[in-house]
Amino acid sequence: MLNRRNDYATGDDLHLIESDLDMTLRDDLNRMKKTRSYKGRRHEVGLPVRGQRTKSTFRHSSTVGVSRRRR
């Protein structure tokens, strides 16, 4: 159960259960991506959203290296 303060569509306070929670979070992410907000762009690219540093971390799973040709 999740307390959702100030729902985007209605403006009401809601208590979401698991089945509604997945759909609501997906809709929120899609809305952020559509409006091209900072958080939406970070979610699209797969970078951290909440201000973590990215100079030395978050590099491990974004790209795949090129395999060498065997002789």
C-alpha positions as a LaTeX table, in Angstrom:
\begin{tabular}{lrrr}
\hline
Residue & $x$ (\AA) & $y$ (\AA) & $z$ (\AA) \\
\hline
Met1 & 0.00 & 0.00 & 0.00 \\
Leu2 & 1.34 & 3.43 & $-0.91$ \\
Asn3 & 0.14 & 6.82 & 0.20 \\
Arg4 & $-0.12$ & 9.07 & $-2.86$ \\
Arg5 & $-0.45$ & 12.69 & $-1.86$ \\
Asn6 & $-2.07$ & 15.03 & $-4.38$ \\
Asp7 & $-2.85$ & 12.71 & $-7.29$ \\
Tyr8 & $-2.03$ & 14.24 & $-10.68$ \\
Ala9 & $-5.41$ & 13.62 & $-12.32$ \\
Thr10 & $-7.82$ & 14.31 & $-9.46$ \\
Gly11 & $-5.84$ & 16.23 & $-6.84$ \\
Asp12 & $-7.09$ & 13.88 & $-4.12$ \\
Asp13 & $-5.12$ & 11.87 & $-1.58$ \\
Leu14 & $-5.14$ & 8.17 & $-2.50$ \\
His15 & $-3.97$ & 4.90 & $-0.99$ \\
Leu16 & $-2.84$ & 2.64 & $-3.82$ \\
Ile17 & $-2.62$ & $-1.14$ & $-3.68$ \\
Glu18 & $-0.21$ & $-3.23$ & $-5.71$ \\
Ser19 & $-2.25$ & $-3.65$ & $-8.89$ \\
Asp20 & $-2.96$ & 0.08 & $-9.18$ \\
Leu21 & 0.53 & 1.03 & $-8.03$ \\
Asp22 & 2.34 & $-0.51$ & $-11.03$ \\
Met23 & 0.05 & 1.19 & $-13.51$ \\
Thr24 & 0.24 & 4.55 & $-11.72$ \\
Leu25 & 4.04 & 4.56 & $-11.55$ \\
Arg26 & 4.28 & 3.64 & $-15.24$ \\
Asp27 & 1.88 & 6.46 & $-16.14$ \\
Asp28 & 3.91 & 8.92 & $-14.05$ \\
Leu29 & 7.13 & 7.93 & $-15.81$ \\
Asn30 & 5.52 & 8.18 & $-19.24$ \\
Arg31 & 4.15 & 11.63 & $-18.37$ \\
Met32 & 7.62 & 12.81 & $-17.29$ \\
Lys33 & 9.16 & 11.43 & $-20.50$ \\
Lys34 & 6.49 & 13.05 & $-22.65$ \\
Thr35 & 6.95 & 16.48 & $-21.05$ \\
Arg36 & 10.75 & 16.11 & $-21.41$ \\
Ser37 & 11.35 & 17.00 & $-17.78$ \\
Tyr38 & 14.78 & 16.49 & $-16.24$ \\
Lys39 & 13.67 & 13.37 & $-14.38$ \\
Gly40 & 12.00 & 12.01 & $-17.51$ \\
Arg41 & 15.13 & 12.43 & $-19.60$ \\
Arg42 & 17.26 & 10.73 & $-16.94$ \\
His43 & 14.83 & 7.80 & $-16.86$ \\
Glu44 & 14.95 & 7.48 & $-20.66$ \\
Val45 & 18.74 & 7.34 & $-20.78$ \\
Gly46 & 19.04 & 5.08 & $-17.73$ \\
Leu47 & 21.06 & 7.48 & $-15.59$ \\
Pro48 & 20.48 & 8.15 & $-11.89$ \\
Val49 & 17.62 & 10.53 & $-11.24$ \\
Arg50 & 18.10 & 11.76 & $-7.68$ \\
Gly51 & 21.40 & 13.63 & $-7.92$ \\
Gln52 & 23.95 & 10.86 & $-7.48$ \\
Arg53 & 27.38 & 11.44 & $-8.92$ \\
Thr54 & 28.14 & 9.76 & $-12.24$ \\
Lys55 & 31.81 & 10.52 & $-12.82$ \\
Ser56 & 33.11 & 7.23 & $-11.47$ \\
Thr57 & 30.03 & 5.07 & $-11.01$ \\
Phe58 & 27.01 & 4.00 & $-13.09$ \\
Arg59 & 29.27 & 3.06 & $-15.99$ \\
His60 & 29.11 & $-0.70$ & $-15.68$ \\
Ser61 & 25.98 & $-1.70$ & $-17.58$ \\
Ser62 & 25.22 & 0.98 & $-20.14$ \\
Thr63 & 27.32 & $-0.22$ & $-23.09$ \\
Val64 & 28.56 & $-3.54$ & $-24.38$ \\
Gly65 & 32.19 & $-3.91$ & $-25.43$ \\
Val66 & 33.34 & $-5.16$ & $-28.80$ \\
Ser67 & 34.52 & $-8.76$ & $-28.82$ \\
Arg68 & 37.91 & $-9.52$ & $-30.33$ \\
Arg69 & 38.25 & $-11.68$ & $-33.42$ \\
Arg70 & 39.71 & $-15.12$ & $-32.74$ \\
Arg71 & 42.64 & $-16.38$ & $-34.76$ \\
\hline
\end{tabular}
